[in-house]
């Protein structure tokens, strides 16, 4: 190091833009749906709660209760800003939990809604969010049956946080979980990816990309029901929210001990998302979605499932993007358009925090 530079640089004050894996405190990356989130679950929560139901770490737990198979899920929503093109905190709070239930093959039925309100937030804002939740619940065919409200002092919140929990019935013969991925399974995504993350980013950062990008937030239970009508033997479903498609596929690969091979040119990425990610140096595979699912389907049913998805409004853009393989277990790779192959690893944190 040149002497004049050594006099002005203090290595003790260097910082790393990525959170370190041995952080003794919570960092934003712990909420990003990537490796830090997984470590938080595996090292803190799973040992503390210690039960086989939680150990599956799926989007929702499937429980036997009173002779029925129930899916049960809960999620908190801390998105910033509260309103964005295509949706709002209210839409996400309903659709997110509805979709987590649907990823177990369940028909969602009832939700709870808990609000944490910051002192000073305008009641018109709270009312707007509540009305959006009511409309989203009606569209999804669920009932918001119970809830709670708490208020924190000004400066101790961020306007409005919402937590929803939901229950739904799982049909007989349906067993959808990440551990069921098998080599030979087709990997299908239900439509173009990256829209939600770019919509949030454009509003939050005041960016314009030539056209308005709207979030894809939507309920997916009806789409899943249409897929199950073709075959109840769908192996895996996952909605790629935080951490995007990359995080979901890595979680499935690791849970099942299989590999995933994608065709880069087959992954549907809208031009606006391509342009935004190119401008900001992001990878669309890691950008969050709120109205998409990825499915692992046995090869014998692939064509019929694809046809059923494309006949549904939420699956009109369904695309075969790759396959599950026996090679490189626990790893996701992409065959590039230039004939090479690159590894798509589990993200450390989230490219854009506070996304849902």
KEKE-3310 file (N, C-alpha, C; in steps of 0.2 Angstrom, whole numbers, plus 5000, padded with zeros to 4 digits):
npx = (5004:5003:5013:5007:4993:4992:4992:4980:4970:4960:4959:4951:4940:4933:4919:4907:4896:4888:4879:4888:4891:4893:4886:4882:4870:4854:4852:4847:4847:4843:4829:4827:4824:4834:4850:4854:4841:4838:4847:4844:4832:4835:4845:4840:4826:4820:4827:4822:4809:4807:4799:4792:4783:4786:4799:4799:4798:4790:4780:4767:4760:4755:4742:4734:4718:4704:4700:4702:4712:4722:4729:4740:4745:4756:4760:4770:4768:4777:4779:4787:4785:4768:4758:4758:4761:4749:4745:4745:4749:4738:4733:4744:4744:4733:4734:4747:4746:4735:4741:4752:4745:4739:4751:4752:4743:4731:4714:4711:4702:4699:4705:4715:4718:4730:4734:4747:4749:4756:4757:4750:4748:4738:4720:4713:4723:4724:4711:4710:4719:4713:4701:4706:4711:4699:4693:4702:4701:4688:4690:4698:4691:4690:4687:4689:4691:4694:4704:4716:4722:4735:4743:4758:4770:4773:4787:4791:4787:4782:4772:4761:4760:4755:4749:4744:4736:4731:4719:4716:4708:4716:4715:4710:4723:4732:4749:4760:4775:4792:4801:4797:4802:4808:4821:4819:4807:4797:4800:4791:4786:4773:4771:4778:4792:4798:4791:4785:4795:4802:4792:4790:4803:4803:4794:4799:4812:4810:4812:4811:4806:4803:4790:4776:4778:4769:4764:4763:4754:4743:4729:4732:4726:4715:4721:4730:4720:4715:4726:4728:4716:4720:4730:4732:4745:4755:4771:4779:4775:4779:4778:4788:4793:4801:4818:4816:4814:4826:4829:4819:4820:4833:4830:4821:4829:4839:4831:4826:4837:4841:4846:4843:4841:4840:4835:4841:4836:4823:4816:4804:4806:4800:4803:4804:4808:4820:4827:4827:4834:4846:4850:4852:4860:4856:4850:4837:4832:4833:4824:4809:4793:4775:4763:4766:4770:4780:4782:4785:4783:4777:4785:4775:4764:4766:4762:4748:4746:4752:4744:4732:4736:4738:4726:4720:4718:4728:4738:4742:4754:4761:4776:4788:4803:4814:4822:4821:4835:4847:4860:4872:4867:4856:4859:4857:4858:4861:4858:4866:4863:4873:4879:4886:4887:4880:4881:4867:4866:4859:4853:4862:4856:4843:4840:4833:4826:4812:4801:4789)
npy = (4994:5011:5024:5036:5033:5024:5032:5038:5029:5018:5003:4998:5004:5000:4994:4981:4979:4968:4958:4950:4933:4929:4938:4945:4951:4955:4958:4967:4957:4945:4945:4942:4931:4923:4915:4919:4921:4907:4902:4909:4903:4889:4889:4896:4897:4884:4875:4880:4878:4865:4853:4841:4845:4858:4857:4853:4865:4872:4882:4882:4873:4856:4849:4836:4836:4833:4823:4829:4836:4849:4865:4877:4893:4908:4925:4940:4957:4970:4980:4993:5006:5009:5008:5004:5003:4992:4986:4985:4986:4980:4971:4962:4956:4948:4940:4935:4926:4918:4912:4905:4895:4889:4883:4871:4864:4867:4872:4888:4895:4903:4918:4927:4944:4954:4970:4982:4998:5014:5027:5042:5039:5042:5039:5038:5031:5019:5015:5013:5003:4993:4991:4987:4975:4968:4968:4960:4948:4944:4942:4931:4922:4920:4922:4935:4932:4935:4945:4958:4973:4984:4998:5008:5019:5035:5035:5023:5013:5010:5016:5006:4989:4973:4957:4941:4926:4910:4897:4881:4868:4853:4843:4825:4813:4822:4827:4838:4845:4851:4841:4831:4833:4825:4818:4821:4827:4840:4858:4871:4888:4900:4912:4928:4934:4944:4956:4961:4965:4975:4984:4989:4994:5005:5014:5017:5021:5031:5029:5027:5017:5018:5012:5010:4999:4986:4978:4960:4954:4943:4931:4913:4901:4896:4894:4883:4874:4871:4865:4853:4847:4841:4832:4824:4822:4832:4837:4847:4864:4881:4898:4910:4922:4933:4934:4928:4918:4911:4908:4900:4889:4884:4881:4870:4861:4858:4853:4841:4835:4834:4840:4855:4861:4874:4882:4896:4905:4901:4906:4917:4933:4950:4964:4976:4972:4966:4978:4986:4978:4977:4990:4992:4983:4970:4953:4945:4933:4933:4943:4948:4940:4941:4935:4923:4906:4892:4875:4858:4845:4828:4820:4814:4821:4833:4841:4841:4848:4860:4865:4866:4876:4887:4890:4897:4913:4917:4909:4911:4914:4903:4893:4881:4879:4871:4857:4844:4836:4822:4825:4836:4837:4847:4859:4873:4876:4885:4884:4894:4906:4907:4894:4891:4886:4892:4893:4896:4902:4901:4916:4928:4938:4949:4957:4969:4975:4974:4971:4964)
npz = (5000:4995:5004:5007:5006:5015:5027:5027:5027:5038:5042:5052:5052:5040:5031:5027:5013:5013:5024:5038:5041:5054:5063:5078:5081:5076:5058:5043:5033:5039:5037:5024:5017:5012:5014:5027:5033:5034:5042:5054:5057:5058:5068:5079:5080:5077:5086:5098:5098:5094:5087:5076:5066:5064:5059:5045:5038:5028:5018:5024:5037:5037:5046:5056:5062:5071:5062:5050:5037:5039:5032:5039:5042:5044:5043:5042:5037:5031:5022:5013:5001:5008:4999:4982:4964:4957:4969:4987:5005:5011:5001:5000:5012:5013:5001:5002:5013:5009:4998:5003:5010:4999:4993:4999:4993:4998:5001:5004:5018:5030:5038:5050:5056:5062:5067:5069:5074:5071:5082:5077:5063:5049:5050:5038:5030:5037:5035:5021:5019:5026:5018:5006:5010:5013:5000:4994:5001:4998:4984:4984:4990:5004:5022:5033:5049:5062:5073:5079:5087:5090:5096:5095:5101:5094:5082:5085:5077:5060:5053:5048:5052:5047:5052:5046:5048:5043:5039:5030:5020:5016:5002:5000:4996:4992:4993:4995:4996:4999:5000:4991:4978:4963:4953:4936:4936:4929:4929:4932:4930:4934:4927:4921:4929:4943:4944:4955:4964:4956:4955:4968:4970:4960:4965:4978:4976:4967:4953:4935:4922:4909:4906:4917:4930:4937:4952:4954:4963:4968:4972:4972:4974:4966:4954:4958:4962:4949:4944:4952:4948:4937:4940:4956:4960:4961:4965:4971:4976:4977:4981:4975:4984:4994:4991:4978:4963:4963:4977:4981:4973:4977:4990:4989:4981:4991:5002:4996:4992:4978:4962:4952:4936:4926:4910:4904:4894:4894:4905:4910:4909:4910:4899:4905:4918:4915:4910:4921:4931:4924:4924:4938:4942:4946:4948:4940:4944:4958:4962:4970:4970:4970:4965:4959:4955:4958:4951:4953:4944:4939:4925:4916:4918:4914:4902:4902:4914:4911:4901:4908:4917:4909:4904:4914:4922:4931:4927:4914:4908:4910:4910:4905:4913:4916:4924:4936:4943:4945:4946:4954:4968:4979:4973:4962:4945:4930:4913:4901:4888:4880:4880:4891:4909:4924:4942:4953:4967:4984:4990:5001:5009:5006:4990:4990:5004:5015:5007:5007)
capx = (5000:5007:5013:5002:4987:4992:4991:4973:4965:4960:4956:4947:4933:4930:4913:4905:4889:4884:4879:4892:4887:4893:4883:4879:4864:4849:4853:4841:4848:4839:4823:4827:4822:4840:4854:4854:4835:4838:4851:4840:4827:4839:4849:4837:4819:4819:4829:4818:4802:4808:4794:4793:4779:4790:4805:4798:4800:4787:4776:4762:4761:4749:4740:4728:4714:4697:4699:4703:4719:4722:4735:4740:4751:4755:4765:4769:4769:4781:4782:4787:4779:4762:4754:4763:4758:4746:4743:4746:4750:4732:4733:4749:4743:4728:4736:4753:4744:4732:4746:4756:4741:4739:4757:4752:4737:4725:4709:4710:4695:4698:4711:4715:4722:4732:4737:4751:4748:4760:4753:4750:4746:4731:4715:4712:4727:4722:4705:4712:4722:4708:4696:4710:4711:4692:4692:4707:4698:4682:4692:4701:4686:4691:4684:4694:4686:4696:4710:4718:4725:4739:4746:4764:4771:4776:4794:4792:4784:4783:4765:4756:4762:4750:4751:4739:4736:4726:4718:4712:4708:4720:4711:4713:4728:4737:4755:4764:4781:4799:4805:4795:4805:4811:4824:4814:4801:4797:4800:4786:4784:4766:4771:4784:4795:4802:4787:4783:4801:4803:4786:4792:4809:4802:4791:4803:4818:4809:4815:4807:4809:4799:4783:4774:4778:4764:4765:4759:4751:4736:4728:4734:4722:4711:4726:4732:4715:4715:4732:4726:4711:4723:4733:4734:4752:4760:4776:4781:4773:4782:4778:4794:4793:4808:4824:4814:4814:4833:4829:4814:4823:4838:4827:4818:4834:4842:4826:4825:4843:4841:4848:4839:4844:4836:4837:4841:4832:4816:4814:4800:4807:4798:4808:4804:4812:4827:4830:4828:4839:4852:4852:4854:4865:4852:4848:4830:4831:4833:4819:4803:4786:4769:4758:4768:4771:4785:4779:4788:4777:4780:4785:4769:4758:4768:4759:4741:4746:4754:4738:4727:4738:4738:4719:4718:4720:4734:4744:4742:4761:4765:4782:4793:4809:4820:4820:4824:4840:4850:4867:4874:4861:4856:4862:4853:4862:4857:4862:4866:4861:4880:4881:4889:4883:4882:4878:4863:4866:4855:4856:4864:4850:4838:4843:4828:4822:4805:4797:4782)
capy = (5000:5017:5027:5042:5030:5020:5037:5040:5023:5015:4996:4996:5008:4997:4991:4977:4980:4962:4956:4945:4927:4928:4944:4944:4955:4955:4963:4966:4951:4940:4945:4943:4925:4919:4910:4922:4919:4900:4901:4911:4898:4883:4890:4899:4895:4877:4872:4883:4875:4858:4848:4838:4848:4864:4855:4853:4872:4873:4888:4881:4867:4852:4846:4832:4838:4831:4819:4833:4838:4857:4868:4882:4897:4914:4929:4947:4961:4976:4983:5000:5010:5005:5008:5004:5001:4986:4984:4988:4982:4976:4965:4957:4953:4943:4936:4931:4920:4913:4908:4900:4889:4885:4879:4864:4861:4868:4877:4893:4896:4908:4922:4932:4950:4958:4977:4986:5005:5019:5033:5048:5037:5044:5034:5037:5026:5013:5012:5011:4996:4988:4990:4983:4968:4966:4966:4954:4942:4942:4940:4925:4917:4918:4926:4937:4930:4937:4949:4961:4979:4987:5004:5009:5026:5038:5034:5016:5009:5012:5017:5000:4982:4968:4950:4937:4919:4907:4889:4879:4861:4849:4837:4819:4811:4828:4828:4843:4847:4852:4834:4826:4834:4819:4818:4820:4832:4847:4864:4876:4894:4901:4918:4932:4935:4950:4962:4964:4969:4981:4989:4992:4998:5011:5019:5018:5025:5036:5027:5026:5013:5019:5010:5008:4992:4985:4971:4954:4952:4939:4924:4908:4895:4894:4891:4877:4869:4869:4860:4847:4843:4837:4826:4826:4820:4837:4835:4853:4870:4886:4905:4913:4929:4935:4930:4927:4911:4908:4906:4895:4883:4882:4878:4864:4857:4856:4849:4835:4831:4834:4846:4859:4864:4879:4885:4904:4908:4899:4909:4923:4940:4955:4968:4981:4969:4966:4984:4988:4974:4979:4997:4992:4977:4965:4947:4944:4927:4935:4948:4945:4940:4940:4932:4918:4900:4887:4869:4852:4841:4822:4821:4811:4825:4840:4844:4843:4853:4867:4867:4869:4883:4892:4891:4901:4920:4918:4905:4912:4914:4897:4891:4876:4882:4867:4850:4842:4831:4819:4828:4841:4838:4853:4865:4875:4879:4888:4884:4901:4907:4906:4888:4889:4885:4895:4891:4900:4900:4904:4923:4929:4942:4952:4963:4975:4974:4977:4970:4961)
capz = (5000:4995:5011:5008:5006:5022:5032:5027:5027:5044:5041:5058:5050:5034:5032:5021:5012:5014:5031:5039:5043:5062:5066:5085:5082:5070:5053:5038:5029:5042:5035:5017:5014:5010:5019:5034:5036:5035:5048:5060:5058:5060:5074:5084:5081:5077:5092:5103:5098:5094:5085:5069:5062:5061:5056:5038:5036:5022:5018:5028:5041:5036:5052:5056:5067:5070:5056:5044:5035:5038:5032:5044:5040:5047:5040:5044:5031:5033:5015:5012:5004:5010:4992:4976:4958:4957:4976:4994:5011:5012:4996:5001:5019:5011:4996:5004:5017:5005:4993:5007:5011:4993:4991:5002:4990:5002:4999:5010:5021:5035:5040:5055:5054:5067:5065:5074:5071:5075:5084:5072:5057:5047:5050:5031:5028:5040:5032:5014:5019:5028:5013:5001:5013:5012:4993:4992:5004:4994:4978:4986:4993:5011:5027:5038:5054:5069:5073:5084:5085:5095:5095:5098:5102:5088:5082:5087:5071:5053:5051:5049:5051:5047:5052:5045:5049:5039:5038:5024:5020:5011:4999:5001:4991:4990:4997:4992:5000:4995:5000:4986:4971:4961:4946:4930:4937:4926:4933:4929:4933:4932:4923:4921:4936:4945:4943:4962:4967:4952:4956:4974:4969:4956:4969:4984:4974:4962:4947:4930:4917:4902:4907:4924:4932:4942:4956:4951:4968:4966:4975:4968:4976:4961:4950:4961:4961:4942:4942:4955:4945:4932:4944:4963:4961:4960:4970:4975:4975:4981:4979:4976:4986:4996:4988:4971:4961:4965:4984:4981:4970:4981:4996:4986:4980:4997:5006:4993:4990:4971:4959:4948:4930:4922:4904:4905:4889:4895:4911:4907:4912:4906:4897:4910:4923:4912:4910:4928:4934:4921:4927:4945:4943:4950:4944:4940:4948:4965:4963:4973:4966:4975:4962:4955:4959:4954:4952:4951:4941:4936:4917:4913:4918:4912:4896:4904:4919:4908:4898:4913:4920:4904:4903:4920:4921:4934:4924:4907:4906:4913:4906:4907:4913:4918:4926:4942:4941:4950:4947:4959:4973:4983:4969:4956:4939:4924:4906:4899:4881:4877:4880:4897:4915:4930:4948:4956:4974:4989:4992:5008:5012:5001:4987:4992:5010:5016:5000:5008)
cpx = (5004:5007:5008:4995:4986:4990:4984:4968:4966:4956:4950:4940:4930:4924:4911:4898:4885:4884:4884:4888:4888:4891:4881:4873:4860:4851:4847:4841:4844:4832:4822:4825:4828:4844:4854:4847:4835:4842:4848:4835:4830:4842:4846:4830:4817:4821:4825:4812:4802:4802:4795:4789:4783:4796:4805:4799:4797:4783:4770:4763:4754:4748:4734:4724:4707:4695:4700:4710:4719:4729:4734:4746:4750:4761:4764:4771:4771:4783:4782:4789:4773:4757:4759:4759:4755:4744:4745:4747:4744:4732:4738:4747:4738:4731:4742:4751:4740:4736:4750:4752:4740:4745:4757:4746:4731:4720:4708:4703:4695:4705:4710:4719:4724:4736:4741:4752:4753:4756:4755:4749:4739:4726:4713:4716:4725:4716:4706:4715:4717:4703:4700:4710:4704:4691:4696:4704:4692:4685:4695:4697:4687:4688:4689:4689:4688:4702:4711:4721:4729:4742:4753:4766:4774:4784:4796:4789:4786:4776:4760:4760:4756:4752:4744:4741:4730:4725:4715:4712:4712:4716:4714:4718:4733:4743:4760:4769:4787:4802:4803:4798:4809:4815:4819:4808:4802:4797:4796:4785:4778:4766:4778:4786:4798:4797:4786:4789:4803:4798:4788:4798:4807:4799:4796:4809:4817:4811:4809:4810:4806:4792:4782:4774:4774:4766:4761:4755:4744:4736:4729:4730:4718:4715:4728:4726:4714:4720:4730:4721:4714:4726:4734:4741:4757:4765:4778:4778:4777:4780:4784:4794:4800:4813:4822:4814:4821:4832:4824:4817:4829:4835:4824:4824:4838:4837:4825:4831:4844:4844:4843:4843:4839:4839:4835:4836:4824:4813:4810:4802:4805:4803:4809:4809:4819:4830:4832:4834:4846:4855:4855:4858:4862:4851:4841:4828:4830:4827:4812:4797:4781:4763:4760:4770:4776:4782:4784:4783:4780:4780:4779:4764:4760:4764:4752:4741:4748:4748:4733:4729:4737:4730:4716:4721:4727:4740:4744:4749:4765:4770:4786:4800:4815:4817:4824:4829:4844:4857:4866:4868:4862:4858:4858:4858:4858:4861:4861:4864:4868:4883:4885:4884:4885:4878:4873:4862:4860:4857:4857:4858:4845:4841:4839:4824:4816:4801:4790:4781)
cpy = (5006:5021:5032:5039:5027:5025:5039:5035:5019:5008:4995:4999:5005:4994:4987:4978:4974:4960:4950:4939:4926:4934:4942:4947:4954:4960:4962:4960:4945:4940:4944:4936:4921:4915:4913:4920:4911:4898:4903:4906:4891:4883:4893:4896:4888:4873:4874:4879:4868:4853:4847:4842:4854:4862:4854:4860:4874:4880:4888:4874:4863:4848:4841:4834:4837:4827:4823:4835:4846:4859:4875:4886:4904:4918:4936:4951:4968:4980:4990:5002:5006:5004:5008:5002:4994:4983:4988:4983:4977:4970:4960:4953:4947:4938:4932:4925:4915:4909:4903:4894:4885:4881:4873:4861:4862:4873:4882:4894:4903:4911:4926:4938:4954:4965:4980:4993:5009:5025:5039:5046:5039:5038:5033:5031:5019:5010:5010:5004:4991:4986:4986:4976:4965:4964:4960:4948:4940:4939:4933:4920:4915:4923:4928:4937:4933:4941:4953:4968:4981:4993:5005:5017:5029:5037:5027:5011:5012:5013:5012:4994:4978:4961:4946:4930:4916:4899:4887:4871:4858:4843:4830:4817:4816:4828:4832:4846:4847:4845:4830:4828:4827:4821:4817:4825:4838:4852:4869:4882:4897:4908:4922:4934:4942:4956:4965:4968:4975:4986:4993:4997:5005:5016:5021:5023:5030:5035:5026:5022:5013:5017:5009:5001:4990:4978:4966:4951:4949:4933:4919:4901:4892:4890:4884:4872:4866:4864:4853:4843:4839:4831:4829:4825:4826:4837:4841:4859:4875:4893:4909:4921:4932:4931:4927:4919:4907:4905:4900:4888:4880:4878:4871:4859:4854:4851:4842:4831:4830:4840:4849:4862:4868:4881:4893:4907:4907:4903:4916:4929:4946:4960:4974:4979:4969:4972:4987:4985:4976:4985:4997:4987:4971:4959:4946:4938:4928:4940:4945:4945:4939:4937:4926:4912:4896:4880:4864:4847:4834:4823:4819:4816:4832:4844:4846:4848:4860:4869:4870:4876:4888:4894:4895:4907:4920:4913:4906:4912:4908:4895:4886:4879:4878:4860:4849:4836:4828:4822:4834:4842:4844:4859:4866:4878:4881:4887:4891:4901:4906:4899:4886:4887:4889:4893:4897:4899:4903:4911:4923:4932:4943:4958:4969:4973:4977:4977:4967:4961)
cpz = (5000:5002:5012:5009:5013:5028:5032:5028:5034:5043:5046:5056:5044:5036:5026:5020:5013:5021:5032:5042:5051:5066:5073:5086:5075:5065:5048:5034:5032:5040:5027:5013:5011:5015:5026:5037:5038:5041:5054:5062:5061:5067:5080:5086:5082:5083:5098:5104:5097:5093:5078:5064:5059:5057:5048:5035:5029:5023:5023:5031:5039:5043:5052:5062:5066:5064:5049:5043:5034:5037:5036:5042:5043:5044:5042:5038:5034:5027:5016:5005:5005:5004:4987:4970:4958:4964:4982:4999:5012:5007:4998:5007:5018:5006:4998:5008:5013:5000:4997:5009:5004:4991:4994:4998:4993:4999:5005:5012:5025:5037:5046:5053:5060:5065:5071:5070:5075:5076:5079:5065:5055:5047:5043:5028:5030:5036:5025:5014:5021:5022:5007:5004:5012:5005:4991:4995:5000:4987:4978:4988:5000:5015:5032:5045:5061:5068:5079:5082:5091:5092:5098:5097:5095:5088:5083:5082:5065:5050:5052:5047:5051:5048:5051:5046:5045:5040:5032:5024:5014:5008:5000:4995:4989:4995:4994:4997:4997:4995:4995:4979:4969:4954:4941:4930:4933:4931:4929:4933:4930:4928:4924:4928:4937:4945:4950:4964:4963:4954:4963:4974:4965:4961:4975:4982:4969:4955:4942:4925:4910:4902:4915:4925:4938:4946:4953:4957:4967:4970:4970:4969:4970:4956:4952:4961:4954:4941:4946:4952:4939:4935:4951:4965:4959:4966:4974:4972:4979:4977:4980:4977:4988:4994:4981:4970:4963:4972:4984:4979:4974:4987:4994:4985:4986:5001:5003:4991:4982:4968:4954:4942:4926:4915:4904:4901:4890:4901:4908:4911:4908:4904:4902:4916:4921:4912:4917:4932:4931:4923:4934:4947:4947:4945:4945:4944:4955:4967:4965:4969:4972:4971:4957:4959:4954:4956:4950:4950:4938:4928:4914:4913:4916:4907:4899:4910:4916:4905:4903:4916:4915:4902:4909:4920:4925:4932:4917:4904:4908:4908:4909:4907:4914:4920:4933:4940:4947:4951:4952:4964:4978:4979:4963:4951:4934:4918:4903:4891:4877:4877:4887:4903:4921:4936:4951:4963:4978:4991:4999:5012:5006:4997:4988:4998:5010:5010:5001:5016)
residu = (UNK:UNK:UNK:UNK:UNK:UNK:UNK:UNK:UNK:UNK:UNK:UNK:UNK:UNK:UNK:UNK:UNK:UNK:UNK:UNK:UNK:UNK:UNK:UNK:UNK:UNK:UNK:UNK:UNK:UNK:UNK:UNK:UNK:UNK:UNK:UNK:UNK:UNK:UNK:UNK:UNK:UNK:UNK:UNK:UNK:UNK:UNK:UNK:UNK:UNK:UNK:UNK:UNK:UNK:UNK:UNK:UNK:UNK:UNK:UNK:UNK:UNK:UNK:UNK:UNK:UNK:UNK:UNK:UNK:UNK:UNK:UNK:UNK:UNK:UNK:UNK:UNK:UNK:UNK:UNK:UNK:UNK:UNK:UNK:UNK:UNK:UNK:UNK:UNK:UNK:UNK:UNK:UNK:UNK:UNK:UNK:UNK:UNK:UNK:UNK:UNK:UNK:UNK:UNK:UNK:UNK:UNK:UNK:UNK:UNK:UNK:UNK:UNK:UNK:UNK:UNK:UNK:UNK:UNK:UNK:UNK:UNK:UNK:UNK:UNK:UNK:UNK:UNK:UNK:UNK:UNK:UNK:UNK:UNK:UNK:UNK:UNK:UNK:UNK:UNK:UNK:UNK:UNK:UNK:UNK:UNK:UNK:UNK:UNK:UNK:UNK:UNK:UNK:UNK:UNK:UNK:UNK:UNK:UNK:UNK:UNK:UNK:UNK:UNK:UNK:UNK:UNK:UNK:UNK:UNK:UNK:UNK:UNK:UNK:UNK:UNK:UNK:UNK:UNK:UNK:UNK:UNK:UNK:UNK:UNK:UNK:UNK:UNK:UNK:UNK:UNK:UNK:UNK:UNK:UNK:UNK:UNK:UNK:UNK:UNK:UNK:UNK:UNK:UNK:UNK:UNK:UNK:UNK:UNK:UNK:UNK:UNK:UNK:UNK:UNK:UNK:UNK:UNK:UNK:UNK:UNK:UNK:UNK:UNK:UNK:UNK:UNK:UNK:UNK:UNK:UNK:UNK:UNK:UNK:UNK:UNK:UNK:UNK:UNK:UNK:UNK:UNK:UNK:UNK:UNK:UNK:UNK:UNK:UNK:UNK:UNK:UNK:UNK:UNK:UNK:UNK:UNK:UNK:UNK:UNK:UNK:UNK:UNK:UNK:UNK:UNK:UNK:UNK:UNK:UNK:UNK:UNK:UNK:UNK:UNK:UNK:UNK:UNK:UNK:UNK:UNK:UNK:UNK:UNK:UNK:UNK:UNK:UNK:UNK:UNK:UNK:UNK:UNK:UNK:UNK:UNK:UNK:UNK:UNK:UNK:UNK:UNK:UNK:UNK:UNK:UNK:UNK:UNK:UNK:UNK:UNK:UNK:UNK:UNK:UNK:UNK:UNK:UNK:UNK:UNK:UNK:UNK:UNK:UNK:UNK:UNK:UNK:UNK:UNK:UNK:UNK:UNK:UNK:UNK:UNK:UNK:UNK:UNK:UNK:UNK:UNK:UNK:UNK:UNK:UNK:UNK:UNK:UNK:UNK:UNK:UNK:UNK:UNK:UNK:UNK:UNK)
# end
